[in-house]
Amino acid sequence: MVRRCCQAAAGRRSSPETVEFVFNRDILINEAEAIADRRDSEGVISRETIVANHPWTKDTKAELERLKKSAPMRRRRCGACIR
């Protein structure tokens, strides 16, 4: 549908391209509070849901992979702090 509108507006055929639509809401949010709310939801809702709704997350699957890769490093650091 979008491609047809662009073709009609330009009066020519357009090349197939990926278009990303970004819908921004014009409301202020307190990011620190939003992040704390997600952190406080650990154990109540799934980790995937928490990551997906984090205000800085753009790609949930990629972020979950990064967390999985960094988990051993975090465990080592935390283990050293507990001793």
C-alpha positions in Angstrom: 0.0 0.0 0.0 2.8 2.4 1.0 4.7 1.6 -2.2 1.7 2.3 -4.4 1.2 5.7 -2.7 4.8 6.6 -3.2 4.7 5.5 -6.9 1.6 7.5 -7.5 3.0 10.6 -5.8 6.3 10.3 -7.7 4.6 9.3 -11.0 7.1 6.4 -11.4 7.9 3.0 -10.1 10.0 3.0 -6.9 12.6 0.5 -5.9 11.6 -1.9 -3.1 13.1 -0.6 0.1 12.5 -1.4 3.7 10.7 1.3 5.5 10.6 1.7 9.3 7.7 3.6 10.8 8.4 5.2 14.2 5.4 6.4 16.1 6.4 8.7 18.9 4.0 9.8 21.6 4.2 13.3 22.8 4.1 12.5 26.4 6.9 12.9 28.9 8.1 9.8 30.8 10.5 9.5 33.7 13.0 7.0 32.2 14.5 6.3 35.6 11.1 5.4 37.0 10.2 3.3 34.0 13.5 1.4 34.3 13.0 0.9 38.1 9.5 -0.4 37.4 10.8 -3.0 35.0 13.6 -4.0 37.5 11.0 -4.4 40.2 8.9 -6.7 38.0 11.6 -9.4 38.0 10.0 -12.7 39.1 6.5 -11.3 38.3 6.6 -11.2 34.5 9.0 -12.9 32.1 12.5 -11.5 31.4 11.6 -11.2 27.7 8.6 -8.9 28.6 10.8 -6.8 30.8 13.4 -6.4 28.1 10.9 -5.7 25.4 9.3 -2.9 27.4 12.5 -1.3 28.5 12.7 2.3 27.1 16.2 1.8 25.6 15.6 -1.6 24.0 15.1 -1.6 20.2 15.7 -5.3 19.4 14.5 -7.6 22.2 16.0 -10.8 20.8 19.4 -9.2 20.3 19.3 -7.7 23.8 18.4 -11.1 25.3 21.4 -12.6 23.5 23.7 -9.9 24.8 22.4 -10.6 28.4 23.0 -14.3 28.0 26.6 -13.7 26.8 27.3 -11.3 29.6 25.8 -13.5 32.4 29.0 -15.5 33.2 31.0 -12.2 33.5 28.4 -10.7 35.9 28.4 -13.9 38.0 32.2 -13.7 38.3 32.1 -10.1 39.4 29.3 -10.7 41.9 31.0 -13.7 43.4 34.2 -11.7 44.0 32.1 -9.0 45.8 30.3 -11.5 48.1 33.5 -13.0 49.6 
